[in-house]
Amino acid sequence: MLQAQLKQKSPALASTLQQITSWEVEDRTIRFIFGSNFTAERAREHVVVLRNELRTILGTDITLDISTGKDSKQPTREAVTEDDDAIEKVKSIFRGELYTNPNTGE
């Protein structure tokens, strides 16, 4: 959904998002993880646009973190049960699961 919206407005940014290797959701923070510093930097240049598009899709403010695989946290395999509507929307957009943070247990 995010890529589809951006494809019309900014094809280059939509192409950059195709380089996301994984993503994580923790509380109201979405973390996009890229495989290279180059693509992460390209995404960071447009973080305001990305955050605004995600706000439109989710209907709530979020924090967007962009990193590479080298500096991301490794999720555990214990699924988090979360009833928060915004989190459910993110999960449906990215077709993923939420995992417990090994450092905080949340």
C-alpha positions, 0 to 999 in steps of 0.5 A: 500500500505504501509503495503503491501510493509512492509509486505515483508521487515518487517512483524513485522513492518507491523503488528505494522501498523495494530494497527493504530487507526486513522491517520491525514494529515496536510500540509506535516505531516502525523500523525499515532495514535495508541491506546497504548504507546507500539505500538506507541513506536514500530513504533517510533523505525522504523520512518526512515524506515516508512518515507522512504517508504512513500517518495517512495510511495508519491514521496515527503518528509514528516514529520511523527508523531507517537502518541497515542490517548491521545496526538493527535488533534481532527479533526473537521468535515469540510472537507478541499479541497486540490489539492496538488498531494502528499496529494491526494496520501496519501488520496487514500492510506489511503482512508480518508478525510482531516479535518480542524485543529480546532486550525489554521483553515487550 
